[in-house]
Amino acid sequence: MQIENNSGWEPVGQGVLLRAFELLERQSKIVVPEDAEESSSTCDTKGVVVAIGAYSWKGATPRAKVGQKVMFTRFAGGVLRGSDGYVYRLVHGDAIYAVEKQT
């Protein structure tokens, strides 16, 4: 998958810039009460990797590649608005705990 970083932000170190799919989840037909959602696991946010920092530490390697769909901790990192108008999430690479398997 070809992804371009038009956000105006470039992550450094072990930072990973993601576009979260939270909007898609909120548009589904299934309605989950907010209190039930809050009591569920906090590790259930999906997104796509837009950019990865330099990973200059000895032996450190990114957990995902640009363009891969990932799952990350719901409250990880910070939310920022890109110069292209989209909302992004900047997280530490360790916040990513699953990568979609390519078939």
MMTF fields as JSON, N, C-alpha, C and O atoms, coordinates in Angstrom:
{
  "mmtfVersion": "1.0.0",
  "mmtfProducer": "UNKNOWN",
  "numBonds": 411,
  "numAtoms": 412,
  "numGroups": 103,
  "numChains": 1,
  "numModels": 1,
  "chainsPerModel": [1],
  "groupsPerChain": [103],
  "chainIdList": ["A"],
  "bondAtomList": [4, 2, 8, 6, 12, 10, 16, 14, 20, 18, 24, 22, 28, 26, 32, 30, 36, 34, 40, 38, 44, 42, 48, 46, 52, 50, 56, 54, 60, 58, 64, 62, 68, 66, 72, 70, 76, 74, 80, 78, 84, 82, 88, 86, 92, 90, 96, 94, 100, 98, 104, 102, 108, 106, 112, 110, 116, 114, 120, 118, 124, 122, 128, 126, 132, 130, 136, 134, 140, 138, 144, 142, 148, 146, 152, 150, 156, 154, 160, 158, 164, 162, 168, 166, 172, 170, 176, 174, 180, 178, 184, 182, 188, 186, 192, 190, 196, 194, 200, 198, 204, 202, 208, 206, 212, 210, 216, 214, 220, 218, 224, 222, 228, 226, 232, 230, 236, 234, 240, 238, 244, 242, 248, 246, 252, 250, 256, 254, 260, 258, 264, 262, 268, 266, 272, 270, 276, 274, 280, 278, 284, 282, 288, 286, 292, 290, 296, 294, 300, 298, 304, 302, 308, 306, 312, 310, 316, 314, 320, 318, 324, 322, 328, 326, 332, 330, 336, 334, 340, 338, 344, 342, 348, 346, 352, 350, 356, 354, 360, 358, 364, 362, 368, 366, 372, 370, 376, 374, 380, 378, 384, 382, 388, 386, 392, 390, 396, 394, 400, 398, 404, 402, 408, 406],
  "bondOrderList": [1, 1, 1, 1, 1, 1, 1, 1, 1, 1, 1, 1, 1, 1, 1, 1, 1, 1, 1, 1, 1, 1, 1, 1, 1, 1, 1, 1, 1, 1, 1, 1, 1, 1, 1, 1, 1, 1, 1, 1, 1, 1, 1, 1, 1, 1, 1, 1, 1, 1, 1, 1, 1, 1, 1, 1, 1, 1, 1, 1, 1, 1, 1, 1, 1, 1, 1, 1, 1, 1, 1, 1, 1, 1, 1, 1, 1, 1, 1, 1, 1, 1, 1, 1, 1, 1, 1, 1, 1, 1, 1, 1, 1, 1, 1, 1, 1, 1, 1, 1, 1, 1],
  "groupList": [{"groupName": "MET", "atomNameList": ["N", "CA", "C", "O"], "elementList": ["N", "C", "C", "O"], "formalChargeList": [0, 0, 0, 0], "bondAtomList": [1, 0, 2, 1, 3, 2], "bondOrderList": [1, 1, 2], "singleLetterCode": "M", "chemCompType": "L-PEPTIDE LINKING"}, {"groupName": "GLN", "atomNameList": ["N", "CA", "C", "O"], "elementList": ["N", "C", "C", "O"], "formalChargeList": [0, 0, 0, 0], "bondAtomList": [1, 0, 2, 1, 3, 2], "bondOrderList": [1, 1, 2], "singleLetterCode": "Q", "chemCompType": "L-PEPTIDE LINKING"}, {"groupName": "ILE", "atomNameList": ["N", "CA", "C", "O"], "elementList": ["N", "C", "C", "O"], "formalChargeList": [0, 0, 0, 0], "bondAtomList": [1, 0, 2, 1, 3, 2], "bondOrderList": [1, 1, 2], "singleLetterCode": "I", "chemCompType": "L-PEPTIDE LINKING"}, {"groupName": "GLU", "atomNameList": ["N", "CA", "C", "O"], "elementList": ["N", "C", "C", "O"], "formalChargeList": [0, 0, 0, 0], "bondAtomList": [1, 0, 2, 1, 3, 2], "bondOrderList": [1, 1, 2], "singleLetterCode": "E", "chemCompType": "L-PEPTIDE LINKING"}, {"groupName": "ASN", "atomNameList": ["N", "CA", "C", "O"], "elementList": ["N", "C", "C", "O"], "formalChargeList": [0, 0, 0, 0], "bondAtomList": [1, 0, 2, 1, 3, 2], "bondOrderList": [1, 1, 2], "singleLetterCode": "N", "chemCompType": "L-PEPTIDE LINKING"}, {"groupName": "SER", "atomNameList": ["N", "CA", "C", "O"], "elementList": ["N", "C", "C", "O"], "formalChargeList": [0, 0, 0, 0], "bondAtomList": [1, 0, 2, 1, 3, 2], "bondOrderList": [1, 1, 2], "singleLetterCode": "S", "chemCompType": "L-PEPTIDE LINKING"}, {"groupName": "GLY", "atomNameList": ["N", "CA", "C", "O"], "elementList": ["N", "C", "C", "O"], "formalChargeList": [0, 0, 0, 0], "bondAtomList": [1, 0, 2, 1, 3, 2], "bondOrderList": [1, 1, 2], "singleLetterCode": "G", "chemCompType": "PEPTIDE LINKING"}, {"groupName": "TRP", "atomNameList": ["N", "CA", "C", "O"], "elementList": ["N", "C", "C", "O"], "formalChargeList": [0, 0, 0, 0], "bondAtomList": [1, 0, 2, 1, 3, 2], "bondOrderList": [1, 1, 2], "singleLetterCode": "W", "chemCompType": "L-PEPTIDE LINKING"}, {"groupName": "PRO", "atomNameList": ["N", "CA", "C", "O"], "elementList": ["N", "C", "C", "O"], "formalChargeList": [0, 0, 0, 0], "bondAtomList": [1, 0, 2, 1, 3, 2], "bondOrderList": [1, 1, 2], "singleLetterCode": "P", "chemCompType": "L-PEPTIDE LINKING"}, {"groupName": "VAL", "atomNameList": ["N", "CA", "C", "O"], "elementList": ["N", "C", "C", "O"], "formalChargeList": [0, 0, 0, 0], "bondAtomList": [1, 0, 2, 1, 3, 2], "bondOrderList": [1, 1, 2], "singleLetterCode": "V", "chemCompType": "L-PEPTIDE LINKING"}, {"groupName": "LEU", "atomNameList": ["N", "CA", "C", "O"], "elementList": ["N", "C", "C", "O"], "formalChargeList": [0, 0, 0, 0], "bondAtomList": [1, 0, 2, 1, 3, 2], "bondOrderList": [1, 1, 2], "singleLetterCode": "L", "chemCompType": "L-PEPTIDE LINKING"}, {"groupName": "ARG", "atomNameList": ["N", "CA", "C", "O"], "elementList": ["N", "C", "C", "O"], "formalChargeList": [0, 0, 0, 0], "bondAtomList": [1, 0, 2, 1, 3, 2], "bondOrderList": [1, 1, 2], "singleLetterCode": "R", "chemCompType": "L-PEPTIDE LINKING"}, {"groupName": "ALA", "atomNameList": ["N", "CA", "C", "O"], "elementList": ["N", "C", "C", "O"], "formalChargeList": [0, 0, 0, 0], "bondAtomList": [1, 0, 2, 1, 3, 2], "bondOrderList": [1, 1, 2], "singleLetterCode": "A", "chemCompType": "L-PEPTIDE LINKING"}, {"groupName": "PHE", "atomNameList": ["N", "CA", "C", "O"], "elementList": ["N", "C", "C", "O"], "formalChargeList": [0, 0, 0, 0], "bondAtomList": [1, 0, 2, 1, 3, 2], "bondOrderList": [1, 1, 2], "singleLetterCode": "F", "chemCompType": "L-PEPTIDE LINKING"}, {"groupName": "LYS", "atomNameList": ["N", "CA", "C", "O"], "elementList": ["N", "C", "C", "O"], "formalChargeList": [0, 0, 0, 0], "bondAtomList": [1, 0, 2, 1, 3, 2], "bondOrderList": [1, 1, 2], "singleLetterCode": "K", "chemCompType": "L-PEPTIDE LINKING"}, {"groupName": "ASP", "atomNameList": ["N", "CA", "C", "O"], "elementList": ["N", "C", "C", "O"], "formalChargeList": [0, 0, 0, 0], "bondAtomList": [1, 0, 2, 1, 3, 2], "bondOrderList": [1, 1, 2], "singleLetterCode": "D", "chemCompType": "L-PEPTIDE LINKING"}, {"groupName": "THR", "atomNameList": ["N", "CA", "C", "O"], "elementList": ["N", "C", "C", "O"], "formalChargeList": [0, 0, 0, 0], "bondAtomList": [1, 0, 2, 1, 3, 2], "bondOrderList": [1, 1, 2], "singleLetterCode": "T", "chemCompType": "L-PEPTIDE LINKING"}, {"groupName": "CYS", "atomNameList": ["N", "CA", "C", "O"], "elementList": ["N", "C", "C", "O"], "formalChargeList": [0, 0, 0, 0], "bondAtomList": [1, 0, 2, 1, 3, 2], "bondOrderList": [1, 1, 2], "singleLetterCode": "C", "chemCompType": "L-PEPTIDE LINKING"}, {"groupName": "TYR", "atomNameList": ["N", "CA", "C", "O"], "elementList": ["N", "C", "C", "O"], "formalChargeList": [0, 0, 0, 0], "bondAtomList": [1, 0, 2, 1, 3, 2], "bondOrderList": [1, 1, 2], "singleLetterCode": "Y", "chemCompType": "L-PEPTIDE LINKING"}, {"groupName": "HIS", "atomNameList": ["N", "CA", "C", "O"], "elementList": ["N", "C", "C", "O"], "formalChargeList": [0, 0, 0, 0], "bondAtomList": [1, 0, 2, 1, 3, 2], "bondOrderList": [1, 1, 2], "singleLetterCode": "H", "chemCompType": "L-PEPTIDE LINKING"}],
  "groupTypeList": [0, 1, 2, 3, 4, 4, 5, 6, 7, 3, 8, 9, 6, 1, 6, 9, 10, 10, 11, 12, 13, 3, 10, 10, 3, 11, 1, 5, 14, 2, 9, 9, 8, 3, 15, 12, 3, 3, 5, 5, 5, 16, 17, 15, 16, 14, 6, 9, 9, 9, 12, 2, 6, 12, 18, 5, 7, 14, 6, 12, 16, 8, 11, 12, 14, 9, 6, 1, 14, 9, 0, 13, 16, 11, 13, 12, 6, 6, 9, 10, 11, 6, 5, 15, 6, 18, 9, 18, 11, 10, 9, 19, 6, 15, 12, 2, 18, 12, 9, 3, 14, 1, 16],
  "groupIdList": [1, 2, 3, 4, 5, 6, 7, 8, 9, 10, 11, 12, 13, 14, 15, 16, 17, 18, 19, 20, 21, 22, 23, 24, 25, 26, 27, 28, 29, 30, 31, 32, 33, 34, 35, 36, 37, 38, 39, 40, 41, 42, 43, 44, 45, 46, 47, 48, 49, 50, 51, 52, 53, 54, 55, 56, 57, 58, 59, 60, 61, 62, 63, 64, 65, 66, 67, 68, 69, 70, 71, 72, 73, 74, 75, 76, 77, 78, 79, 80, 81, 82, 83, 84, 85, 86, 87, 88, 89, 90, 91, 92, 93, 94, 95, 96, 97, 98, 99, 100, 101, 102, 103],
  "secStructList": [7, 7, 7, 7, 7, 7, 1, 1, 7, 7, 7, 7, 6, 6, 3, 3, 3, 3, 3, 3, 7, 2, 2, 2, 2, 2, 6, 1, 1, 7, 7, 7, 7, 2, 2, 2, 2, 2, 2, 1, 7, 1, 7, 7, 3, 3, 3, 3, 3, 3, 3, 3, 7, 7, 7, 7, 1, 6, 6, 7, 7, 7, 1, 1, 7, 6, 6, 7, 3, 3, 3, 3, 7, 6, 6, 7, 1, 3, 3, 3, 3, 7, 6, 6, 1, 7, 3, 3, 3, 3, 3, 3, 4, 4, 4, 3, 3, 3, 3, 7, 7, 7, 7],
  "xCoordList": [0.85, 0.0, 0.892, 1.777, 0.659, 1.444, 0.794, -0.35, 1.523, 1.031, 1.999, 3.214, 1.455, 2.275, 2.007, 0.873, 3.067, 2.931, 2.738, 3.704, 1.488, 1.143, 0.726, 0.107, 1.069, 0.616, 1.386, 0.876, 2.606, 3.452, 4.263, 5.001, 4.145, 4.86, 5.72, 5.309, 6.911, 7.815, 8.237, 8.839, 7.936, 8.316, 9.832, 10.529, 10.335, 11.759, 11.948, 10.996, 13.185, 13.485, 12.62, 12.568, 11.936, 11.075, 9.608, 8.709, 9.377, 8.012, 7.421, 8.131, 6.098, 5.368, 4.132, 3.368, 3.943, 2.793, 1.723, 1.984, 0.498, -0.593, -1.819, -2.056, -2.599, -3.952, -4.882, -4.947, -5.606, -6.48, -7.785, -8.242, -8.38, -9.644, -10.811, -11.859, -10.695, -11.744, -13.05, -14.118, -12.995, -14.204, -15.013, -16.241, -14.353, -15.055, -15.809, -16.926, -15.207, -15.856, -17.104, -18.081, -17.097, -18.234, -19.379, -20.507, -19.111, -20.141, -20.818, -21.693, -20.439, -21.045, -22.494, -22.918, -23.245, -24.651, -24.85, -25.937, -23.841, -23.949, -23.689, -22.668, -24.595, -24.439, -24.038, -24.749, -22.883, -22.388, -22.497, -21.997, -23.136, -23.225, -21.829, -20.904, -21.685, -20.378, -19.757, -18.547, -20.563, -19.996, -19.45, -18.462, -20.056, -19.56, -18.268, -17.35, -18.203, -17.003, -15.828, -14.717, -16.057, -14.987, -14.453, -13.277, -15.3, -14.843, -14.12, -13.512, -14.18, -13.481, -11.987, -11.544, -11.242, -9.797, -9.461, -10.171, -8.391, -7.97, -7.009, -6.411, -6.854, -5.922, -6.682, -6.535, -7.484, -8.32, -8.476, -9.521, -7.486, -7.569, -6.757, -5.629, -7.336, -6.675, -6.265, -6.885, -5.212, -4.772, -3.808, -3.49, -3.341, -2.363, -1.121, -1.231, 0.053, 1.319, 1.575, 1.573, 1.796, 2.044, 3.537, 4.057, 4.231, 5.665, 6.281, 5.613, 7.57, 8.307, 9.561, 10.207, 9.908, 11.112, 12.391, 12.344, 13.525, 14.829, 15.267, 16.06, 14.773, 15.183, 16.701, 17.249, 17.371, 18.833, 19.491, 20.718, 18.693, 19.283, 19.813, 19.26, 20.862, 21.498, 20.516, 19.978, 20.289, 19.429, 17.938, 17.144, 17.531, 16.1, 15.599, 16.226, 14.479, 13.86, 12.372, 11.761, 11.781, 10.351, 9.512, 9.897, 8.374, 7.465, 6.605, 6.053, 6.483, 5.645, 6.319, 7.279, 5.804, 6.311, 5.244, 4.06, 5.671, 4.735, 3.737, 4.115, 2.455, 1.393, 0.72, -0.348, 1.324, 0.718, -0.386, -0.297, -1.428, -2.492, -2.044, -1.518, -2.263, -1.8, -2.883, -3.849, -2.7, -3.515, -2.577, -1.429, -3.086, -2.249, -3.085, -4.315, -2.416, -3.079, -3.921, -3.444, -5.164, -6.141, -5.672, -5.878, -5.058, -4.679, -3.205, -2.665, -2.556, -1.128, -0.893, -1.723, 0.253, 0.719, -0.169, -0.943, -0.036, -0.799, -1.509, -1.08, -2.606, -3.395, -2.984, -2.824, -2.811, -2.467, -3.157, -3.475, -3.381, -4.018, -2.915, -2.061, -2.959, -1.97, -2.305, -3.429, -1.333, -1.568, -2.528, -3.044, -2.772, -3.729, -5.148, -6.064, -5.347, -6.671, -7.076, -8.086, -6.316, -6.632, -6.085, -5.142, -6.685, -6.226, -5.317, -5.651, -4.163, -3.167, -2.899, -3.254, -2.282, -1.844, -0.348, 0.099, 0.432, 1.872, 2.14, 1.914, 2.625, 2.825, 4.263, 4.978, 4.686, 5.968, 5.807, 4.734, 6.836, 6.759, 6.302, 5.705, 6.567, 6.162, 4.656, 4.149, 3.927, 2.478, 1.773, 0.606, 2.481, 1.918, 2.09, 3.206, 0.992, 1.083, 0.631, 0.745, 0.121, -0.258, -0.181, -0.487, 0.234, 0.309, -0.567, -0.515, -1.378, -2.25, -1.408, -0.479, -1.742, -1.019, -1.349, -2.518, -0.325, -0.5, -0.783, -0.077, -1.82, -2.153, -1.773, -1.992],
  "yCoordList": [-1.18, 0.0, 1.238, 1.371, 2.134, 3.359, 4.447, 4.832, 4.937, 5.99, 7.167, 6.989, 8.356, 9.555, 10.333, 10.398, 10.923, 11.733, 13.192, 13.914, 13.61, 14.995, 15.777, 16.835, 15.251, 15.852, 17.11, 17.954, 17.239, 18.354, 18.016, 18.867, 16.788, 16.324, 15.123, 14.272, 15.051, 13.923, 13.41, 14.157, 12.159, 11.628, 11.486, 11.306, 11.568, 11.399, 10.228, 9.778, 9.74, 8.645, 7.434, 6.952, 6.937, 5.776, 6.174, 5.391, 7.386, 7.857, 7.264, 7.007, 7.049, 6.535, 7.408, 7.631, 7.897, 8.731, 7.841, 7.15, 7.861, 6.995, 7.804, 8.883, 7.277, 7.776, 6.747, 5.621, 7.102, 6.163, 5.979, 6.874, 4.796, 4.46, 4.671, 4.059, 5.5, 5.689, 6.143, 5.735, 6.974, 7.489, 6.35, 6.35, 5.387, 4.259, 3.457, 3.007, 3.27, 2.51, 3.215, 2.555, 4.521, 5.272, 5.313, 5.647, 4.98, 5.002, 3.645, 3.508, 2.646, 1.323, 1.334, 2.267, 0.299, 0.21, -0.328, -0.176, -0.949, -1.494, -0.382, 0.301, -0.195, 0.847, 0.178, -0.683, 0.595, 0.062, 1.173, 2.273, 0.918, 1.958, 2.413, 1.606, 3.719, 4.279, 3.63, 3.407, 3.315, 2.713, 1.318, 0.915, 0.58, -0.751, -0.624, -1.428, 0.387, 0.598, 0.978, 0.491, 1.839, 2.274, 1.144, 1.15, 0.166, -0.921, -2.005, -2.899, -1.934, -2.919, -2.598, -1.596, -3.44, -3.263, -1.916, -1.441, -1.315, -0.039, -0.24, 0.724, -1.457, -1.762, -2.159, -3.283, -1.266, -1.668, -0.603, -0.544, 0.229, 1.249, 0.812, 0.338, 0.975, 0.567, 1.789, 2.848, 1.638, 2.724, 2.239, 1.051, 3.157, 2.836, 3.697, 4.88, 3.101, 3.802, 4.753, 4.342, 6.025, 7.055, 7.37, 7.578, 7.407, 7.712, 7.117, 6.947, 6.802, 6.209, 7.026, 7.483, 7.211, 7.951, 7.224, 6.18, 7.782, 7.288, 5.976, 5.248, 5.647, 4.424, 4.292, 3.292, 5.302, 5.33, 4.586, 4.514, 4.022, 3.299, 1.955, 1.332, 1.519, 0.249, -0.912, -1.115, -1.658, -2.829, -2.542, -3.48, -1.283, -0.957, -1.041, -0.51, -1.703, -1.791, -1.495, -1.833, -0.872, -0.576, -1.855, -2.873, -1.797, -2.942, -3.059, -4.127, -1.994, -1.993, -1.15, -0.428, -1.255, -0.491, 0.499, 0.327, 1.531, 2.515, 1.791, 0.984, 2.098, 1.503, 0.316, -0.107, -0.238, -1.381, -0.936, 0.119, -1.764, -1.527, -2.127, -3.239, -1.368, -1.79, -1.575, -0.846, -2.232, -1.966, -1.37, -1.792, -0.373, 0.289, 0.647, 0.651, 0.941, 1.275, 2.532, 3.54, 2.467, 3.528, 4.92, 5.884, 5.048, 6.365, 6.689, 7.58, 5.986, 6.199, 7.505, 7.945, 8.115, 9.264, 10.479, 10.661, 11.302, 12.535, 12.673, 12.124, 13.421, 13.657, 15.0, 15.972, 15.06, 16.332, 16.438, 15.433, 17.668, 17.906, 18.22, 19.075, 17.505, 17.717, 18.924, 19.425, 19.386, 20.525, 20.165, 21.052, 18.86, 18.411, 18.321, 17.942, 18.669, 18.686, 17.408, 17.396, 16.329, 15.07, 15.051, 15.773, 14.219, 14.058, 12.834, 11.774, 12.994, 11.938, 11.623, 12.402, 10.495, 10.109, 9.86, 9.071, 10.521, 10.316, 9.483, 9.945, 8.243, 7.304, 6.823, 6.929, 6.292, 5.61, 4.25, 3.651, 3.76, 2.482, 1.331, 0.383, 1.384, 0.309, 0.267, -0.726, 1.314, 1.323, 0.441, 0.09, 0.087, -0.8, -2.23, -2.66, -2.97, -4.335, -5.386, -6.578, -4.992, -5.972, -5.322, -4.143, -6.122, -5.686, -6.632, -7.848, -6.064, -6.915, -7.838, -7.401, -9.1, -10.109, -9.962, -9.888, -9.92, -9.804, -11.179, -12.139, -11.285, -12.571, -12.643, -13.668],
  "zCoordList": [0.0, 0.0, 0.0, 0.845, -0.94, -1.047, -0.198, -0.442, 0.796, 1.688, 1.614, 1.697, 1.459, 1.469, 2.746, 3.221, 3.297, 4.5, 4.095, 3.849, 4.029, 3.698, 4.93, 4.82, 6.115, 7.373, 7.749, 8.486, 7.25, 7.668, 8.906, 9.403, 9.423, 10.614, 10.257, 9.468, 10.837, 10.64, 12.015, 12.787, 12.337, 13.649, 13.774, 12.775, 14.999, 15.268, 16.23, 16.867, 16.328, 17.249, 16.966, 15.834, 17.996, 17.839, 17.685, 17.989, 17.214, 16.988, 15.72, 14.748, 15.745, 14.59, 14.4, 15.339, 13.179, 12.845, 12.216, 11.232, 12.796, 12.364, 11.977, 12.519, 11.033, 10.786, 11.379, 10.885, 12.43, 13.13, 12.372, 11.661, 12.537, 11.899, 12.832, 12.62, 13.852, 14.851, 14.225, 14.68, 13.197, 12.557, 11.945, 12.04, 11.323, 10.709, 11.752, 11.499, 12.933, 13.984, 14.478, 14.832, 14.509, 15.015, 14.001, 14.364, 12.745, 11.719, 11.545, 10.691, 12.326, 12.186, 12.673, 13.355, 12.32, 12.688, 14.098, 14.656, 14.69, 16.031, 17.039, 16.957, 17.981, 18.992, 20.309, 20.827, 20.836, 22.102, 23.135, 22.9, 24.27, 25.306, 25.722, 25.81, 25.976, 26.32, 27.546, 27.569, 28.584, 29.784, 29.494, 30.107, 28.59, 28.221, 27.429, 27.59, 26.577, 25.774, 26.664, 26.458, 27.648, 28.535, 29.392, 29.756, 29.726, 30.576, 29.784, 30.372, 28.456, 27.641, 27.612, 28.173, 26.966, 26.871, 26.243, 25.356, 26.702, 26.134, 24.968, 24.489, 24.512, 23.421, 22.172, 21.693, 21.64, 20.516, 19.443, 18.795, 19.237, 18.215, 16.999, 17.134, 15.817, 14.581, 13.786, 13.892, 12.984, 12.138, 11.087, 11.022, 10.262, 9.233, 9.471, 9.795, 9.31, 9.54, 8.374, 7.214, 8.693, 7.694, 7.6, 6.504, 8.748, 8.772, 10.027, 11.047, 9.933, 11.048, 11.291, 10.348, 12.577, 12.951, 12.544, 11.893, 12.931, 12.486, 13.126, 12.529, 14.332, 15.038, 15.052, 14.589, 15.584, 15.565, 16.717, 16.774, 17.652, 18.759, 18.31, 17.404, 18.93, 18.574, 18.749, 19.837, 17.696, 17.74, 17.667, 17.602, 17.676, 17.631, 16.192, 15.276, 16.004, 14.682, 14.807, 15.821, 13.796, 13.85, 13.887, 13.312, 14.559, 14.632, 13.381, 13.115, 12.615, 11.414, 10.341, 10.608, 9.136, 8.003, 7.549, 7.839, 6.84, 6.304, 5.405, 4.555, 5.609, 4.819, 5.479, 5.036, 6.54, 7.211, 8.168, 8.797, 8.262, 9.234, 10.56, 10.61, 11.639, 12.96, 14.007, 13.785, 15.162, 16.346, 17.38, 17.515, 18.114, 19.115, 20.33, 20.275, 21.41, 22.658, 22.478, 21.956, 22.909, 22.67, 23.101, 22.363, 24.257, 24.761, 24.539, 25.194, 23.638, 23.384, 22.641, 21.845, 22.918, 22.163, 22.236, 23.175, 21.224, 21.17, 19.834, 18.82, 19.859, 18.661, 18.085, 18.823, 16.754, 16.119, 14.774, 14.138, 14.353, 13.055, 12.048, 12.279, 10.927, 9.879, 9.03, 9.062, 8.276, 7.395, 6.263, 5.583, 6.056, 5.048, 5.595, 4.866, 6.888, 7.492, 8.202, 8.906, 8.038, 8.708, 10.13, 10.453, 10.974, 12.349, 12.406, 11.877, 13.056, 13.161, 14.62, 15.505, 14.87, 16.215, 16.13, 15.298, 16.979, 17.064, 18.302, 19.421, 18.115, 19.22, 19.245, 18.249, 20.385, 20.5, 19.834, 19.912, 19.193, 18.496, 19.359, 18.848, 20.666, 21.579, 21.807, 22.328, 21.432, 21.614, 20.58, 20.753, 19.509, 18.483, 18.957, 19.248, 19.037, 19.535, 18.537, 18.824, 17.37, 16.353, 14.966, 14.794, 13.995, 12.604, 11.798, 11.982, 10.898, 10.083, 9.215, 8.535, 9.25, 8.497, 7.009, 6.63, 6.186, 4.728, 4.157, 4.465, 3.319, 2.716, 1.267, 0.622]
}
